[in-house]
Amino acid sequence: MSARKRLGILLSGRGSNFVAIADAISGGKLPGAEIAVVISNKADAPGLAAARERGLNAVAIEAGGRKRAEHDAAIIACLREHSVDLICLAGYMRLLSPEFVSSFPQRILNIHPSLLPAFPGLDAQRQSLAYGVKVAGCTVHFVDEQLDHGVIILQKTVPVVDTDDEHTLAARILEQEHVAYAEAIARVLSNKYRIVGRRYLPVSET
Ligand code: GAR
């Protein structure tokens, strides 16, 4: 049996997606994975405290006025130190430098609260409502050099209802995010999918 793949989680705030991943692992839904380290660019991130409470390695690496590449180099060193196989951005609200992305090709995942390529960037739920879409959702994708752009692993949809404000819509999407992230990680770790152009497709058994 092969060793469990080591996840490195990057977050900046609440950390509910991290908690959903940790719960999926402790609930046996991701038998091929373990969390090696949780890193935050904010020392006071509630997600970091949640990681500590769970007895996980939880590390704050703040930018502290450093240039992006220098800050990222410190994060990359920490990920390497913990022998991370797969990096999961879970509400990590900083752009990654090109050096970071190229250090872990096709090994960085992100979750975004819209159906990409619609509404990349900040406040995706507010953008969705303002545009007037009737269906919203979330996307788990590989990270490439462009913002919210890499190959899509999976998406989940939710309806937008007439009485929604950005908070009710965000809450409905978040419920799906928590399911989607663990499913996407399982898919990536299964080695049963491959990237074909921009598509993420099951490898044929034949
Ligand atoms: C989530 O909704 C996630 O999709 C979003 O931030 C929230 C983090 O929540 N990420 C982005 O908007 C990235 N562009 P969490 O800290 O509770 O996981």
Boltz pocket constraint, residues with backbone or C-beta under 6 A from the ligand:
constraints:
  - pocket:
      binder: B
      contacts: [[A, 11], [A, 12], [A, 13], [A, 14], [A, 15], [A, 16], [A, 17], [A, 18], [A, 47], [A, 90], [A, 91], [A, 92], [A, 93], [A, 111], [A, 112], [A, 113], [A, 121], [A, 122], [A, 123], [A, 124], [A, 174], [A, 177]]
      max_distance: 6.0
